[in-house]
Amino acid sequence: MASITLNSIVKKYDDGFPAVNNVSLDIADGEFVILVGPSGCGKSTLLRMIVGLEDITSGELLIDGQRMNEAAPKDRNLAMVFQNYALYPHLTVYENIAFPLRLAKEKNGNGQSNGNGEGSVDDRVQKAAAMLELTEHLDRKPANLSGGQRQRVAMGRAIVREADAFLFDEPLSNLDAKLRGQMRSEIARLQRRLGITSVYVTHDQTEAMTLGDRVAVLKKGLLQQVASPRELYEQPVNLFVAGFIGSPSMNFLPATLKEGSQGAGGTGGAGGAILSSPIGDIPISAEKAAVAQGRELVMIGLRPEYFEDASLVDEAKMARGSVFTAELSHLEWLGHEQYGYIEFEPDERVGRLLSDLASEMDADELRPQVVTTLSAESRVRPGEPAELWVDASRIHIFDPETGENLTRDPEAGAELTRIAAQEREHEIELAAASARSPQNTQNTQDSRSV
């Protein structure tokens, strides 16, 4: 295992375009870090520079404290798992896993290239196969395996190398939704069990939020924020991170501050204030009003789960927000919850801001609408006025020009990341205890068929 340090890394191509621009990142020994962002943000380029497949224009790459800028890929002792598996179709599962050992002419204690002793090629292949539940498939060819099984073979090939770190380049992109979910669990379990430093590239925020100890969000080669998934979600540093993390995305609405009015329901309180928005007036605390003071326009951010059918909100919770009346354009019922959509007409300036944000996130055009997550018990209907409640205490306020989150609490965010680190340590301890237990039956028959 090893730590990985990136100091002011820059990658410029011949035309001068900076694919990666001044990225600094410290990855601790045993940490699982996710690089996420839209297409063209530089995440795969950054990963390829770590492994040595791309030259570094400027900056410094350290692996376990040793400068590796000029080192060949084979000298970095890193194992990479590719999106397309990169398996040899004419070789069996066994030989695919054993390939890097054969290539390196791995020798056991007797100085022979093969055998059955501790540390031999066969021993390491069998252990990796057992760990990944591939033992019964060792004599099969890749063409006869499922997508999930092929990806586990690729992971087995990385494991037997006993590398200092694993690098994953969108490894689940070729799998269907169900297999992706199962393989996410497999990768998380394996990383915790091995305790190996891992860097994982994805454009899928679900993978980023469920796998990573920390997530690094990139945009156009620039590092936007590095934090635990919970901190990214609850304390985003800017409009881009807030909009990119979360599904459905955070709602962005233009708003103006009405000074000197009381917050309805006590959220603003005496001396509090009201934000006027397309969905109505929203009371805010004096602290949040202060950051909007003197600004002609702000953008407010409201996640879909901040909303609810007002008739289903209890009195204790009701005091944290306000009720407004809106007409839903349509509903999407998902069984355990439903999404309600409220459309609004933005002015030209706001429409341009939404269009620019959608372009940065490599997303479809952000429609001028609000997505609300409502209880499955709600009986609101599209096309009819509905009373909805919004939790104003959780509102984010952004500068529409710079994108900065004006209401971000760095201390609260740091505490979320600290708690996440403690939970990670606990998970590693549990994984280690499970691996030592002879009664370990964690892996199920269902996962063997993935």
Salt bridges, closest charged atoms under 4 A:
GLU31 OE2 - ARG214 NE 2.53
GLU54 OE1 - LYS11 NZ 3.56
GLU54 OE2 - ARG48 NE 3.53
GLU60 OE2 - ARG67 NH1 3.41
GLU70 OE2 - ARG67 NH2 2.92
ASP75 OD1 - LYS74 NZ 3.30
GLU95 OE2 - ARG102 NH2 3.23
GLU106 OE2 - ARG124 NH1 2.41
GLU118 OE2 - LYS127 NZ 2.81
ASP123 OD2 - LYS127 NZ 3.41
GLU136 OE2 - HIS137 NE2 3.96
GLU162 OE2 - ARG124 NE 3.66
GLU170 OE1 - HIS203 ND1 2.69
GLU186 OE1 - ARG189 NH2 3.01
ASP213 OD1 - ARG192 NH2 2.70
ASP213 OD2 - ARG424 NE 2.70
GLU231 OE2 - ARG408 NH2 2.81
GLU234 OE2 - ARG230 NH1 3.47
ASP281 OD2 - LYS258 NZ 3.19
GLU337 OE2 - HIS336 NE2 3.46
GLU343 OE2 - ARG367 NH2 3.04
GLU360 OE1 - LYS219 NZ 3.50
ASP391 OD2 - ARG320 NH2 3.08
ASP399 OD2 - ARG295 NH1 2.87
GLU401 OE2 - ARG349 NH2 2.73
GLU415 OE2 - ARG418 NH2 2.43
GLU427 OE1 - ARG192 NE 2.90
